[in-house]
């Protein structure tokens, strides 16, 4: 059903091709549905993935530009500190605050965006937070000689970037067909790398042609308004996510969105089964309606929600602790060994980061999440062990140009590391946190997981300069160990979600499916899932209350009949 091809077929669920119903296929309750093949990628799904992923480009562009600014003469003169030799530079503290305050802003934005998205919707929220990012750019461009204003501008733009880092994967996961959901969510990371690469290219261009005036950094910041304008305006051309529409009672709109994204007719099996699964989960989730602190407490008490929230936060933490930012931080030093400009350094590393992320879009749907992430951890561990050992024992840190061979080795393994990161942990963690939570808790749970990412992003950005000053390349051993731990966490705790609907993944966690055997798990038919949920006490009656055992037994036949009826009528 989920074969990697240009079309998705449904022969395995078509009653006319089923052994059980071979003689009388019309007796099957879903016999009247359309089971024709669907295009794997439609124009609507591709354009949605590309447009919404502009949020990732904004994130990457905003984070990627600052490393170049710190080397620009005009930026140093305006916002740096006068050194004894008459030059300008930044202290570790000032560098950490200018670079790291973006991450603090993103942390706040990710947390605040969740309740807003649940109230006004994912679509309008994306537009709103794009405007906030633009406001942060205005503050930075207007800075004249106050480094605090630059810091505050990055802090404000961080609000929007953090919110978009939550909303973009959520929008894509709630809208995309299950057979390309992983790849579409991974486009978010792809666009992050594109943003970082573009920032490096623009930094190089303005450094070469506007080196001694404010255009060297103001032009680069101002170009960010293009990306925010495209996202804020473009998102209005798309519908709200079908799951959000369904929760608000807009069933017809949800169905229309699914039809457009899937490229399917109204009575197609894929559309109808998706609507049934959304309805089933939302009915179960709607039995308890709490808000505020009580809602958060109730979320942690949900079926395996504490486990899933902890897992999401740990995965996002280890995405930072893989050490990718460490490589970008040390890029200037290692490339000095072969006399390459630091701006060219950034373009090379970021170009590899962007180009190899395309491979991740293929891996996530062809080999799955678990195999890819574990392989990535092993690959990055090997690269870091070699990188740290060569850097500490062979490289002349005082004058890297004295040890060109060691510099070349470091360059090679820096690039090999980025290959492993950009194809696995970079994009796939965003896919995982977008699909492991049920829709009722998705916004809040993803906010906590994303906040974990930004917290560790800030800690690494702020403290790396202090740590590397103290222990130089031995810092790489810390990240090597983190990659080993990350691989074990994936092996023992992450369930394989390749090709599965969000509702099926939710059921796998509720049923305690073993992560080690999750790729072989076969979802039971809808009637069996309903029975399991009734026995677990998660099915609800028409009044919103939990069904008693007697009511469960008496309702089974009614449930079967109603499910058949819903195949031919609009789901209410």
Secondary structure, 3 states (H helix, E strand, C coil): CCCCCCEECCHHHCHHHCCCCCCCHHHCCCCCCECCCEECCCHHHHHHHHHHCHHHHHHHHHHHHHHHHCCCHHHHHHHCEECCCCCEECCHHHHHHHHHHHHHHHHHHHHHHHHHHHHHCHHHHHHHHHHHHHHHHHHHHCCCCCHHHHHHHHHHHHHHHHHHHHHHHHHHHHHCCCCCHHHHHHHHHHHHHHHHHHHHHHHHHHHHHCCCCCHHHHHHHHHHHHHHHHHHHHHHHCCCCHHHHHHCCCHHHHHHHHHHHHCCCCCEHHHHHHHHHHHHHHHHHCCCCCCHHHHHHHHHCCCCHHHHHHHHHHHHHHHHHCCHHHHHHHHHHHHHHHCCCHHHHHHHHHHHHHHHHHHHHHHHHHCCHHHHHHHHHHHHHHHHHHHHHHHHHCCCCCCHHHCHHHHHHHHHHHHHHHHHHHHCHHHHHHHHHHHCCCCCCHHHHHHHHHHHHHHHHHHHHHHHHHHHHHHHHHHHHHHHHHHHHHHHHHHHHCCCCCCCCHHHHHHHHHCCCCHHHHHHCCCCCHHHHHHHHHHCCCCECCCCCECCHHHHHHHHHHHHHHHHHHCCCCCC
